[in-house]
């Protein structure tokens, strides 16, 4: 899971900061952790949570935000 937060959406949604390079790094770290923890890769889900620190906060949870393949 990746969590991104911003004080506002003035410069775009927080999840815009998860570019291709960041996704590749997350996939590599997730594969490594799953292997060490004995979790089959097919059972791994990569989610993205974005938080805008407004009043009230805007929280978005995207399940399976991107594919690892």
N, C-alpha and C positions, 0 to 999 in steps of 0.2 A: 504494500500500500504506500502510496505517496501522498503527502499532505502539503498543500500550498496555501498560504494566507496572504492577504493584502488588506490595507486599511480602506481601500475603495476600489471601484472598477474603472476609475478614471483612465488608466492605461491598459485596460483589458482585464479579462477574467484571470484569476490566479493560475488556472491550469494551462494558460498559454505559455507559461515558463517551462513546461515539460516538453522539450523539443526532442528530436530524433536521438541526439546524443545522450540526453538524460534517460530516455526510454531504454536505449541499449544498455546503459549502465545499470538501470533497475532490473532489467531482464537478467543480465550477467550475475548480479548480486543475488537475485531470487533463485536462479538455477543453482548457484553455489550453496545457498542456505538449504534449499530443498534436498539437494544431494546429501549434505552433511546430516540433515535431520531425518533422512530416510522417507521423505514425502515424494510420492510419484509425481513427476512433472505434470501429468494430466490433471492432477487435483489442485494445481496452483492457479490462483486467480489474481490478476493484477488490477487493483482498484485505485481510484484517484479521488481524493477528498479535497475540495476547494472551499476556502473560508474567506468571506469578505467581512471584515471586522466593523460592520455598520451597527446601527441600533434599531432593531435587533440584528444580530449576526445572520448572514446568509450562508448556509452550509449546503453544499451539493456533494453527494456521494455517487460516483459513477462506478458501478460494478463492471468488471471486465473492460476497463477503460481502454486498454490496448492489448493486442495479441502478442504473444512472445515468439510466435513463429515467423 
